[in-house]
Amino acid sequence: TLAAFAMFAIAISAHFRRESIAWILCIGFILKATEYAPFSTDQYVYYVEFNMYLYGAIKTLNVCISLCRNGKMQLSSECLSIAYYMTYLPYSTHIIVLYEEFIEQIGKRAKKDKNA
């Protein structure tokens, strides 16, 4: 559910380059996720699952906004970076890192590892 939503929202944002579309899609997803996503009845598990969907929607929104604000950024050249950002486990449920900052951090790490 989250992956399909993310792909749809990112593709639409890359095509139209309008932040308002990304905001509407992501807020709508968060509000309607409980109707479409399979949530557990256990309170703790529900909390974890809801956070997963919430943080996923926020990461999707960050990618969409980056695409909208940077007209030169092409979705085809960013696919691998976006997939890495969306699935990077340390940033999945605890902190929110903007897409541009994530790319910068990963670039610095790769450069540092190359020089070591």
Contact map, one row per residue, 1 for C-alpha under 8 A:
11111000000000000000000000000000000110000000000000000000000000000000000000000000000000000000000000000000000000000000
11111100000000000000000000000000000000000000000000001001100000000000000000000000000000000000000000000000000000000000
11111110000000000000000000000000000000000000000000000000000000000000000000000000000000000000000000000000000000000000
11111111000000000000000000000000000000000000000000000000000000000000000000000000000000000000000000000000000000000000
11111111100000000000000000001000000000000000000000000000000000000000000000000000000000000000000000000000000000000000
01111111110000000000000000000000000000000000000000000001100100000000000000000000000000000000000000000000000000000000
00111111111000000000000000000000000000000000000000000000000000000000000000000000000000000000000000000000000000000000
00011111111100000000000000000000000000000000000000000000000000000000000000000000000000000000000000000000000000000000
00001111111110000000010011000000000000000000000000000000000100010000000000000000000000000000000000000000000000000000
00000111111111000000010000000000000000000000000000000000000100110000000000000000000000000000000000000000000000000000
00000011111111100000000000000000000000000000000000000000000000000000000000100000000000000000000000000000000000000000
00000001111111111000100000000000000000000000000000000000000000000000000000000000000000000000000000000000000000000000
00000000111111111110110000000000000000000000000000000000000000011011000000000000000000000000000000000000000000000000
00000000011111111000000000000000000000000000000000000000000000010011000001100000000000000000000000000000000000000000
00000000001111111000000000000000000000000000000000000000000000000000000000000000000000000000000000000000000000000000
00000000000111111100000000000000000000000000000000000000000000000001000000000000000000000000000000000000000000000000
00000000000111111110000000000000000000000000000000000000000000000011101000000000000000000000000000000000000000000000
00000000000010011111110000000000000000000000000000000000000000000001000000000000000000000000000000000000000000000000
00000000000010001111111000000000000000000000000000000000000000011001100000000000000000000000000000000000000000000000
00000000000000000111111100000000000000000000000000000000000000000000000000000000000000000000000000000000000000000000
00000000000110000111111110000000000000000000000000000000000000000000000000000000000000000000000000000000000000000000
00000000110010000111111111000000000000000000000000000000000010011000000000000000000000000000000000000000000000000000
00000000000000000011111111100000000000000000000000000000000010000000000000000000000000000000000000000000000000000000
00000000000000000001111111110000000000000000000000000000000000000000000000000000000000000000000000000000000000000000
00000000100000000000111111111000000000000000000000000000000000000000000000000000000000000000000000000000000000000000
00000000100000000000011111111100000000000000000000000000110110000000000000000000000000000000000000000000000000000000
00000000000000000000001111111110000000000000000000000000000000000000000000000000000000000000000000000000000000000000
00000000000000000000000111111111000000000000000000000000000000000000000000000000000000000000000000000000000000000000
00001000000000000000000011111111100000000000000000000000100000000000000000000000000000000000000000000000000000000000
00000000000000000000000001111111110000000000000000001100100000000000000000000000000000000000000000000000000000000000
00000000000000000000000000111111110000000000000000000000000000000000000000000000000000000000000000000000000000000000
00000000000000000000000000011111111100000000000000000000000000000000000000000000000000000000000000000000000000000000
00000000000000000000000000001111111110000000000000001000000000000000000000000000000000000000000000000000000000000000
00000000000000000000000000000111111111100000000000000000000000000000000000000000000000000000000000000000000000000000
00000000000000000000000000000001111110000000000000000000000000000000000000000000000000000000000000000000000000000000
10000000000000000000000000000001111111000000000000000000000000000000000000000000000000000000000000000000000000000000
10000000000000000000000000000000111111100000000000000000000000000000000000000000000000000000000000000000000000000000
00000000000000000000000000000000010111110000000000000000000000000000000000000000000000000000000000000000000000000000
00000000000000000000000000000000010011111000010011000000000000000000000000000000000000000000000000000000000000000000
00000000000000000000000000000000000001111110110010000000000000000000000000000000000000000000000000000000000000000000
00000000000000000000000000000000000000111110110000000000000000000000000000000000000000000000000000000000000000000000
00000000000000000000000000000000000000011111110000000000000000000000000000000000000000000000000000000000000000000000
00000000000000000000000000000000000000011111111000000000000000000000000000000000000000000000000000000000000000000000
00000000000000000000000000000000000000000111111100000000000000000000000000000000000000000000000000000000000000000000
00000000000000000000000000000000000000011111111110000000000000000000000000000000000000000000000000000000000000000000
00000000000000000000000000000000000000111111111111000000000000000000000000000000000000000000000000000000000000000000
00000000000000000000000000000000000000000011111111100000000000000000000000000000000000000000000000000000000000000000
00000000000000000000000000000000000000000001111111110000000000000000000000000000000000000000000000000000000000000000
00000000000000000000000000000000000000110000111111111000000000000000000000000000000000000000000000000000000000000000
00000000000000000000000000000000000000100000011111111100000000000000000000000000000000000000000000000000000000000000
00000000000000000000000000000000000000000000001111111110000000000000000000000000000000000000100000000000000000000000
00000000000000000000000000000000000000000000000111111111000000000000000000000000000000000001100000000000000000000000
01000000000000000000000000000100100000000000000011111111100000000000000000000000000000000000000000000000000000000000
00000000000000000000000000000100000000000000000001111111110000000000000000000000000000000000000000000000000000000000
00000000000000000000000000000000000000000000000000111111111000000000000000000000000000000001100100000000000000000000
01000100000000000000000000000000000000000000000000011111111100000000000000000000000001000001000000000000000000000000
01000100000000000000000001001100000000000000000000001111111110000000000000000000000000000000000000000000000000000000
00000000000000000000000001000000000000000000000000000111111111000000000000000000000000000000000100000000000000000000
00000000000000000000000000000000000000000000000000000011111111100000000000000000000011000000000111100000000000000000
00000100110000000000000001000000000000000000000000000001111111110000000000000000000001000000000000000000000000000000
00000000000000000000011001000000000000000000000000000000111111111000000000000000000000000000000000000000000000000000
00000000000000000000000000000000000000000000000000000000011111111100000000000000000000000000000001100000000000000000
00000000010000000000000000000000000000000000000000000000001111111110000000000000010000000000000001100000000000000000
00000000110011000010010000000000000000000000000000000000000111111111000000000000000000000000000000000000000000000000
00000000000010000010010000000000000000000000000000000000000011111111100000000000000000000000000000000000000000000000
00000000000000000000000000000000000000000000000000000000000001111111110000000000000000000000000000110000000000000000
00000000000011001000000000000000000000000000000000000000000000111111111011100000000000000000000000000000000000000000
00000000000011011110000000000000000000000000000000000000000000011111111000000000000000000000000000000000000000000000
00000000000000001010000000000000000000000000000000000000000000001111111000000000000000000000000000000000000000000000
00000000000000000000000000000000000000000000000000000000000000000111111110000000000000000000000000000000000000000000
00000000000000001000000000000000000000000000000000000000000000000011111111000000000000000000000000000000000000000000
00000000000000000000000000000000000000000000000000000000000000000000011111000000000000000000000000000000000000000000
00000000000000000000000000000000000000000000000000000000000000000010011111101100000000000000000000000000000000000000
00000000000001000000000000000000000000000000000000000000000000000010001111111100000000000000000000000000000000000000
00000000001001000000000000000000000000000000000000000000000000000010000011111110000000000000000000000000000000000000
00000000000000000000000000000000000000000000000000000000000000000000000001111110000000000000000000000000000000000000
00000000000000000000000000000000000000000000000000000000000000000000000011111111000000000000000000000000000000000000
00000000000000000000000000000000000000000000000000000000000000000000000011111111110000000000000000000000000000000000
00000000000000000000000000000000000000000000000000000000000000000000000000111111111000000000000000000000000000000000
00000000000000000000000000000000000000000000000000000000000000000000000000001111111100000000000000000000000000000000
00000000000000000000000000000000000000000000000000000000000000000000000000000111111110000000000000000010000000000000
00000000000000000000000000000000000000000000000000000000000000100000000000000111111111000000000000000000000000000000
00000000000000000000000000000000000000000000000000000000000000000000000000000011111111100000000000000000000000000000
00000000000000000000000000000000000000000000000000000000000000000000000000000001111111110000000000000000000000000000
00000000000000000000000000000000000000000000000000000000001000000000000000000000111111110000000000100100000000000000
00000000000000000000000000000000000000000000000000000001001100000000000000000000011111110001000000000000000000000000
00000000000000000000000000000000000000000000000000000000000000000000000000000000001111111001000000000000000000000000
00000000000000000000000000000000000000000000000000000000000000000000000000000000000111111111000000000000000000000000
00000000000000000000000000000000000000000000000000000000000000000000000000000000000000111111000000000000000000000000
00000000000000000000000000000000000000000000000000000000000000000000000000000000000000011111110000000000000000000000
00000000000000000000000000000000000000000000000000000000000000000000000000000000000000011111111110000000000000000000
00000000000000000000000000000000000000000000000000010011000000000000000000000000000001111111111000000000000000000000
00000000000000000000000000000000000000000000000000110010000000000000000000000000000000000111111000000000000000000000
00000000000000000000000000000000000000000000000000000000000000000000000000000000000000000111111100000000000000000000
00000000000000000000000000000000000000000000000000000000000000000000000000000000000000000011111110000000000000000000
00000000000000000000000000000000000000000000000000000010011000000000000000000000000000000010011111000000000000000000
00000000000000000000000000000000000000000000000000000000001000000000000000000000000000000010001111101100000000000000
00000000000000000000000000000000000000000000000000000000001001100000000000000000000000000000000111111100000000000000
00000000000000000000000000000000000000000000000000000000001001100100000000000000000010000000000011111110000000000000
00000000000000000000000000000000000000000000000000000000000000000100000000000000000000000000000001111111000000000000
00000000000000000000000000000000000000000000000000000000000000000000000000000000000000000000000011111111100000000000
00000000000000000000000000000000000000000000000000000000000000000000000000000000000010000000000011111111110000000000
00000000000000000000000000000000000000000000000000000000000000000000000000000000100000000000000000111111111000000000
00000000000000000000000000000000000000000000000000000000000000000000000000000000000000000000000000011111111100000000
00000000000000000000000000000000000000000000000000000000000000000000000000000000000000000000000000001111111110000000
00000000000000000000000000000000000000000000000000000000000000000000000000000000000000000000000000000111111111000000
00000000000000000000000000000000000000000000000000000000000000000000000000000000000000000000000000000011111111100000
00000000000000000000000000000000000000000000000000000000000000000000000000000000000000000000000000000001111111110000
00000000000000000000000000000000000000000000000000000000000000000000000000000000000000000000000000000000111111111000
00000000000000000000000000000000000000000000000000000000000000000000000000000000000000000000000000000000011111111100
00000000000000000000000000000000000000000000000000000000000000000000000000000000000000000000000000000000001111111110
00000000000000000000000000000000000000000000000000000000000000000000000000000000000000000000000000000000000111111111
00000000000000000000000000000000000000000000000000000000000000000000000000000000000000000000000000000000000011111111
00000000000000000000000000000000000000000000000000000000000000000000000000000000000000000000000000000000000001111111
00000000000000000000000000000000000000000000000000000000000000000000000000000000000000000000000000000000000000111111
00000000000000000000000000000000000000000000000000000000000000000000000000000000000000000000000000000000000000011111
